[in-house]
Amino acid sequence: MRTCLECSEKLVGREDKKFCSDSCRNAYNNKINKDSNNYMRNVNNKLRKNYRILSELNVDGKSKATRDKMINKGFDFDFFTNILQTKTGNTYYFLYDQGYRSLDNDYYMLVKKEI
């Protein structure tokens, strides 16, 4: 006799069936993935927040902002999606299509990559 992996109810139907319902399947998978889902959710939330801040500060596609202004809005410099090293040696940090690079005196150049 086969039983549901979540609630142990008797299974009726296909031979390879593991759950009695979609809600049991979802509950089982949510328990298994709870830790990794929480971490991923937190990282994705930080990436989204950083992206919104850059989009708000960089309306025209190219602008400058101070480090303090970015931090006061909640920007976290530890979270970005990729790094671009230019031929001239400049390093840009990107959150999808919104990027920034460090300038002198705690200023940052904000850019938007044309896709």
N, C-alpha and C positions, 0 to 999 in steps of 0.2 A: 504494500500500500504506500502510495506517495502522498506527502503532505506539503503544504505551503511552507516555504522557507521563513516566512514572516510570522504567521499566526498558527501554523501547524494544522490548519483545516485540511480535510481530505480533498485531494485534487481529482477533478473529473475532466476528461477531455484528452487533449493531445498527450502523447507519450513523453514528450520533452518539456511539458509544462512545469514551471517551478513555483508559480504564484497563483493564488485563487482569484486575485483581482488586480486591477491597475493600482489601486491604493496600497495594497500590500507590496507590490513590486516597487512603487515609489518610496514607501516607508523603509523598506529593506535597503535600497540603494542609497537613500539619504543617510541612513545610519553608517553604512560602510564608508561613504565619502565625506562625512561630516568634517573631519579635521582638514583635509585638503581643500574642501569647498570653502571653509571659513578663511583659510589663508589666501586662496585665490580671490575670494570676494573682497577681502581687505586690500590686496594689491590693486585689483581692478578699480576699486573705489578711489584709491590714491591717484592712479593714472588718470581717471576721469576728472577728478578735481583739478589736477595740474593742467590738463588739457583745457578745461573751462577757464582757468585763470589766464593762461597764455592767449586764448581766443579773445578774452575780454580786454586784455592789455594790448593786443596786437590786431586791432580792427583793420588797419590799412595794409597788412601783409608784411610790413617792415617798420619797426619802431624800437625805442629804447625804454628800459625800465630799471629802477634801482633794485638791488637785492632786498633792501628793507621793504619796499612796496610789495614785492612778490611774496616775501615771507609773511607780511602782515595780512595778505589775502589767504594765506594757508598753503602756499606753494612748498612742496617738499623736493629738494634737489636730489634726493636719493632715488627717485622714481622717474624713469623715462623709458621709452621703447627702443631707441637705437641711437648710435653715435655715428656722426659723419665727420671724417677727417678730410679737409680740403687739400688741394695741391699746394696752397700757400701756407699750410701748417695750422690753420684754424680748426678748432674742434667744436662742432655743433652737437648739442644734445636735443633729441627730438622726442616728442610725444605725437606719434603718428605724423601728421603734416605740419604741426606747429613746433618750431625749434627755437633754441637760444644758444648764445655763446657769451662767454665772459669778456668784458671790456675792462678798461682801467677804472679806478675809483668806485668799485662795487656797482658798476652799471652792466647791464646785459643787453645785447642786441637780440631782438626778437624777430624771427622770420617765419614766413609761411612757405612751405614747399609747394610748388605748382605741380599738380598731379595730372 
